[in-house]
């Protein structure tokens, strides 16, 4: 379930770290190249559908994206109980 297309390079790196995923693992989950993940994390422009694929893979793996709310955008992991309910 995509909450929106916005995802910062920092959110991508934080999400990968939280899940314990390397660039190769995330690229495989999102069906994109490792270079694409690296480009996103460097802040380079990508097609919206590519960002959607990466964000969707992270969300499917249990990441919840936190939008700008005064403290800046971030991520958190869904609880194990919430993941089991889906």
C-alpha positions as CSV (number, residue, x, y, z in Angstrom):
1,X,0.0,0.0,0.0
2,X,1.7,3.1,-1.1
3,X,1.1,6.1,1.0
4,X,2.5,8.5,-1.6
5,X,5.3,8.7,-4.0
6,X,7.6,10.9,-1.8
7,X,10.7,9.2,-0.5
8,X,13.9,10.9,0.4
9,X,17.3,9.3,-0.1
10,X,17.7,9.3,3.7
11,X,14.4,7.5,4.1
12,X,15.6,4.8,1.7
13,X,18.9,4.3,3.5
14,X,17.1,4.3,6.9
15,X,14.6,1.8,5.7
16,X,17.3,-0.5,4.3
17,X,19.2,-0.3,7.5
18,X,16.2,-1.1,9.6
19,X,15.4,-4.1,7.6
20,X,19.0,-5.2,7.4
21,X,18.9,-5.2,3.6
22,X,21.9,-4.5,1.3
23,X,21.6,-2.6,-2.0
24,X,21.5,-5.9,-3.9
25,X,18.7,-7.3,-1.7
26,X,16.5,-4.2,-2.1
27,X,17.2,-4.0,-5.8
28,X,16.0,-7.6,-6.2
29,X,12.8,-7.0,-4.1
30,X,12.0,-3.9,-6.2
31,X,13.0,-5.5,-9.5
32,X,15.4,-2.6,-10.3
33,X,19.2,-2.5,-10.7
34,X,21.6,-1.9,-7.9
35,X,22.7,1.2,-9.7
36,X,19.2,2.5,-9.5
37,X,19.2,2.1,-5.7
38,X,22.5,3.8,-5.5
39,X,21.3,6.7,-7.6
40,X,18.2,7.2,-5.4
41,X,20.3,7.2,-2.3
42,X,22.7,9.8,-3.8
43,X,19.6,12.0,-4.5
44,X,19.6,11.7,-8.3
45,X,16.3,12.0,-10.1
46,X,14.4,8.8,-11.0
47,X,11.2,8.1,-12.7
48,X,8.2,8.2,-10.4
49,X,7.3,4.6,-11.2
50,X,10.8,3.5,-10.2
51,X,10.5,5.3,-6.8
52,X,7.1,3.7,-6.4
53,X,8.5,0.2,-7.0
54,X,11.3,0.8,-4.5
55,X,9.0,2.3,-1.9
56,X,6.4,-0.4,-2.5
57,X,9.1,-3.1,-1.9
58,X,10.2,-1.5,1.4
59,X,6.6,-1.1,2.5
60,X,5.9,-4.8,1.7
61,X,8.9,-5.7,3.8
62,X,7.5,-3.9,6.8
63,X,8.5,-0.2,6.5
64,X,6.1,2.6,7.3
65,X,7.1,6.0,5.9
66,X,6.6,9.0,8.1
67,X,5.9,12.2,6.3
68,X,7.2,15.6,7.1
69,X,5.6,16.6,10.4
70,X,7.7,19.3,11.8
71,X,10.5,16.9,12.7
72,X,11.3,15.9,9.2
73,X,10.4,12.8,7.2
74,X,11.4,9.4,8.6
75,X,10.6,5.7,8.7
76,X,9.7,3.0,11.2
77,X,9.1,-0.7,11.1
78,X,5.6,-2.1,11.5
79,X,5.2,-4.2,14.6
80,X,5.3,-8.0,14.2
81,X,1.6,-8.2,15.2
82,X,0.6,-5.7,12.5
83,X,2.6,-7.6,9.9
84,X,1.0,-10.9,10.8
85,X,-2.5,-9.3,10.5
86,X,-2.0,-8.4,6.8
